[in-house]
Amino acid sequence: MLFAADITPFDWNRILFSDDAPPLFLLEVALRCVATYLLMLGALRVTGRRGVRQLSIFELSIILGLGSAAGDAMLYHDTPLLYAAVVFAVVTALYLLFNWLTEKFPGFSDWLEGKPVLLVADGQIQLKNFRSQNLTQKELFGELRQLQVEHLGQVRRAYIEATGNMSIYFFEEQEPVRPGLPIWPERVAETHRRAEEAGRHACACCGHVQELPRGGTAKCPVCQEEEWVPACEAKRVA
């Protein structure tokens, strides 16, 4: 163990090399990098394209495990390459086993990776499901805005998938525009307890829409909140 008195600041020999290994060990590091990189390529080849596209929780845990094994074997002289090869073989076998189990037993797949959860239905946030996903309204609205959604009235169904991605279904273009809660940041910030103008207003919490008179107040019958935003009726332009 080094004490402060034993450390020489800006000691380039200590910074660039190691007291525990000679400079020639750098060549071994290069060899270890090549070997473990080939092991990673082999493991990713077995997992297929899905393993490098959108990662589930299980797939992410595998990547983290492989990354730890690869990093240690690449860098540390006291980590034999054979140990890293065993880790790669076992983790890859686990991936194949769990894939087989998820195909045979759908319930096991739901437990391991999760299942799609309905977040928005007919322009209204499903608060019970939404709150169970550890999401914020800001995150949900951000995902919707990336698909050119202007207000919740344009959304027929919105699901969060097991991978964390959002799947959005819209109303048919020929259907009448449904009023909904606007999701532009500047509109979301304009919440009021008392309606400034008479007309349709959307609950700032769940998106429920109802008529309010000028100067009127109301408690949302769905979520019991009292903040409202003038509803938007803009037609979605893809």
C-alpha positions as CSV (number, residue, x, y, z in Angstrom):
1,M,0.0,0.0,0.0
2,L,1.4,3.4,-1.0
3,F,1.4,6.3,1.3
4,A,1.4,10.0,0.3
5,A,5.2,10.2,1.0
6,D,5.8,7.2,-1.4
7,I,4.1,8.9,-4.4
8,T,6.1,11.3,-6.6
9,P,3.8,13.6,-8.5
10,F,4.1,13.5,-12.3
11,D,6.3,10.3,-12.2
12,W,5.9,9.3,-15.8
13,N,7.3,5.9,-15.3
14,R,4.5,5.3,-12.7
15,I,1.8,7.0,-14.9
16,L,2.6,5.1,-18.1
17,F,3.8,1.8,-16.7
18,S,3.3,-0.3,-13.6
19,D,5.6,-1.2,-10.7
20,D,4.0,-4.7,-10.8
21,A,4.7,-5.5,-14.5
22,P,7.5,-4.7,-16.9
23,P,7.1,-2.5,-19.9
24,L,7.0,-5.6,-22.2
25,F,3.7,-6.5,-20.6
26,L,2.1,-3.9,-23.0
27,L,2.6,-6.4,-25.8
28,E,0.6,-9.0,-23.7
29,V,-2.1,-6.4,-23.2
30,A,-2.4,-6.0,-26.9
31,L,-2.6,-9.8,-27.3
32,R,-5.3,-10.0,-24.6
33,C,-7.3,-7.3,-26.3
34,V,-7.3,-9.3,-29.6
35,A,-8.2,-12.5,-27.9
36,T,-11.1,-11.1,-25.8
37,Y,-12.4,-9.0,-28.7
38,L,-12.7,-12.2,-30.8
39,L,-14.5,-13.8,-27.8
40,M,-17.0,-10.9,-27.7
41,L,-17.6,-11.1,-31.4
42,G,-18.3,-14.8,-31.1
43,A,-20.7,-14.2,-28.2
44,L,-22.6,-11.5,-30.1
45,R,-22.7,-13.7,-33.2
46,V,-24.4,-16.4,-31.2
47,T,-27.0,-13.9,-29.7
48,G,-27.8,-12.7,-33.2
49,R,-28.9,-9.3,-34.5
50,R,-31.6,-8.8,-31.8
51,G,-28.9,-8.9,-29.1
52,V,-27.3,-5.7,-30.5
53,R,-30.4,-3.8,-31.5
54,Q,-32.8,-3.1,-28.7
55,L,-31.7,-4.6,-25.4
56,S,-34.0,-6.1,-22.8
57,I,-33.1,-6.2,-19.1
58,F,-31.7,-9.7,-19.5
59,E,-29.7,-8.9,-22.6
60,L,-28.3,-5.8,-21.0
61,S,-27.2,-7.9,-17.9
62,I,-25.4,-10.3,-20.3
63,I,-23.6,-7.4,-22.1
64,L,-22.5,-6.0,-18.7
65,G,-21.2,-9.4,-17.6
66,L,-19.3,-9.9,-20.8
67,G,-17.9,-6.4,-20.7
68,S,-16.5,-7.0,-17.2
69,A,-14.9,-10.3,-18.1
70,A,-13.5,-8.8,-21.3
71,G,-12.1,-5.7,-19.6
72,D,-10.4,-7.6,-16.8
73,A,-8.8,-10.1,-19.2
74,M,-7.7,-7.3,-21.5
75,L,-5.9,-5.3,-18.9
76,Y,-5.0,-7.2,-15.7
77,H,-2.0,-9.5,-15.8
78,D,-3.4,-11.7,-13.0
79,T,-6.6,-12.6,-15.0
80,P,-5.8,-15.7,-17.1
81,L,-7.4,-15.7,-20.6
82,L,-8.8,-19.2,-19.9
83,Y,-10.9,-17.8,-17.1
84,A,-12.4,-15.2,-19.4
85,A,-13.1,-17.9,-22.0
86,V,-15.0,-19.9,-19.4
87,V,-17.1,-16.8,-18.5
88,F,-17.9,-16.1,-22.1
89,A,-18.9,-19.8,-22.6
90,V,-21.2,-19.9,-19.5
91,V,-22.8,-16.5,-20.2
92,T,-23.5,-17.4,-23.8
93,A,-25.0,-20.8,-22.7
94,L,-27.2,-18.9,-20.3
95,Y,-28.4,-16.6,-23.0
96,L,-29.4,-19.6,-25.2
97,L,-31.0,-21.4,-22.3
98,F,-33.1,-18.4,-21.2
99,N,-34.1,-17.8,-24.8
100,W,-35.4,-21.3,-25.0
101,L,-37.3,-20.9,-21.7
102,T,-38.9,-17.7,-22.8
103,E,-40.2,-19.4,-26.0
104,K,-41.5,-22.4,-24.1
105,F,-43.0,-20.6,-21.2
106,P,-44.5,-17.1,-22.0
107,G,-45.1,-16.4,-18.3
108,F,-41.4,-16.9,-17.7
109,S,-40.7,-14.3,-20.4
110,D,-43.0,-11.8,-18.8
111,W,-41.3,-12.3,-15.5
112,L,-37.8,-12.0,-16.9
113,E,-38.1,-9.3,-19.5
114,G,-41.4,-7.7,-18.6
115,K,-44.4,-7.2,-20.9
116,P,-45.9,-4.3,-22.8
117,V,-47.9,-1.9,-20.6
118,L,-50.7,0.4,-21.9
119,L,-49.9,4.0,-21.0
120,V,-52.4,6.0,-23.1
121,A,-55.8,4.9,-24.2
122,D,-58.1,7.0,-26.3
123,G,-56.2,10.2,-25.5
124,Q,-56.1,9.7,-21.8
125,I,-53.2,8.6,-19.6
126,Q,-53.8,5.3,-17.8
127,L,-52.5,6.6,-14.4
128,K,-52.3,3.2,-12.6
129,N,-50.2,1.7,-15.3
130,F,-48.2,4.9,-15.9
131,R,-47.2,5.3,-12.2
132,S,-46.1,1.6,-12.0
133,Q,-43.5,2.2,-14.7
134,N,-41.4,4.7,-12.8
135,L,-41.9,7.2,-15.6
136,T,-42.5,11.0,-15.6
137,Q,-45.0,12.9,-17.6
138,K,-42.0,14.8,-19.1
139,E,-40.5,11.5,-20.4
140,L,-43.8,10.3,-21.9
141,F,-44.4,13.6,-23.6
142,G,-40.9,13.7,-25.0
143,E,-41.3,10.3,-26.6
144,L,-44.6,11.4,-28.2
145,R,-43.2,14.6,-29.5
146,Q,-40.5,12.7,-31.4
147,L,-43.4,11.2,-33.4
148,Q,-44.9,14.6,-34.2
149,V,-47.7,14.2,-31.6
150,E,-49.1,17.6,-30.6
151,H,-51.7,16.5,-28.1
152,L,-53.0,13.3,-26.4
153,G,-56.2,13.5,-28.4
154,Q,-54.2,12.3,-31.4
155,V,-53.2,9.0,-29.6
156,R,-55.4,6.0,-29.7
157,R,-52.9,3.7,-27.9
158,A,-49.4,4.1,-26.5
159,Y,-47.5,1.1,-25.0
160,I,-44.1,0.9,-23.3
161,E,-42.4,-2.3,-24.5
162,A,-40.2,-4.6,-22.5
163,T,-37.2,-2.9,-24.1
164,G,-38.3,0.5,-22.9
165,N,-39.3,1.7,-26.4
166,M,-42.7,3.3,-27.0
167,S,-45.2,1.9,-29.5
168,I,-47.8,4.5,-30.6
169,Y,-51.1,3.9,-32.5
170,F,-53.0,6.8,-33.9
171,F,-56.6,7.4,-34.8
172,E,-57.5,7.1,-38.5
173,E,-57.0,10.3,-40.5
174,Q,-60.7,10.4,-41.6
175,E,-61.9,10.3,-38.0
176,P,-62.9,13.6,-36.4
177,V,-60.1,15.3,-34.4
178,R,-60.5,14.5,-30.7
179,P,-59.5,17.3,-28.3
180,G,-56.7,16.5,-25.9
181,L,-54.0,17.6,-23.5
182,P,-51.3,19.5,-25.4
183,I,-47.8,18.2,-24.8
184,W,-45.7,21.1,-26.1
185,P,-43.5,22.2,-23.1
186,E,-44.7,25.8,-23.3
187,R,-48.3,24.6,-23.3
188,V,-47.9,22.1,-20.5
189,A,-46.5,24.9,-18.3
190,E,-49.7,27.0,-18.8
191,T,-51.9,25.2,-16.3
192,H,-54.6,27.0,-14.4
193,R,-57.1,26.1,-11.7
194,R,-59.6,28.6,-13.1
195,A,-60.5,28.6,-16.8
196,E,-59.6,31.9,-18.5
197,E,-61.9,31.2,-21.4
198,A,-65.0,29.0,-21.7
199,G,-64.5,25.8,-23.7
200,R,-63.0,22.4,-23.6
201,H,-60.2,21.9,-21.1
202,A,-57.9,19.0,-20.5
203,C,-56.7,17.8,-17.1
204,A,-53.0,18.5,-16.8
205,C,-52.5,15.2,-15.0
206,C,-54.4,12.5,-16.9
207,G,-55.7,14.3,-20.0
208,H,-59.4,13.9,-19.3
209,V,-61.3,16.5,-21.4
210,Q,-64.4,18.4,-20.3
211,E,-66.2,21.7,-20.8
212,L,-65.5,24.5,-18.4
213,P,-67.2,27.9,-18.2
214,R,-65.2,31.1,-18.2
215,G,-63.7,31.5,-14.7
216,G,-64.9,28.0,-13.8
217,T,-63.1,25.5,-11.6
218,A,-63.5,21.7,-11.4
219,K,-62.0,18.6,-9.9
220,C,-61.1,16.0,-12.5
221,P,-63.5,13.0,-12.2
222,V,-60.7,10.6,-13.1
223,C,-57.6,11.7,-11.1
224,Q,-59.2,14.3,-8.7
225,E,-56.6,16.9,-9.7
226,E,-57.7,20.5,-10.3
227,E,-55.1,21.9,-12.8
228,W,-56.4,22.4,-16.4
229,V,-55.1,23.4,-19.8
230,P,-57.1,24.5,-22.8
231,A,-57.6,21.4,-24.9
232,C,-55.9,21.3,-28.3
233,E,-57.8,20.1,-31.4
234,A,-55.0,20.2,-34.0
235,K,-54.9,17.4,-36.6
236,R,-51.8,15.3,-36.6
237,V,-49.5,15.8,-39.6
238,A,-47.1,13.0,-40.0
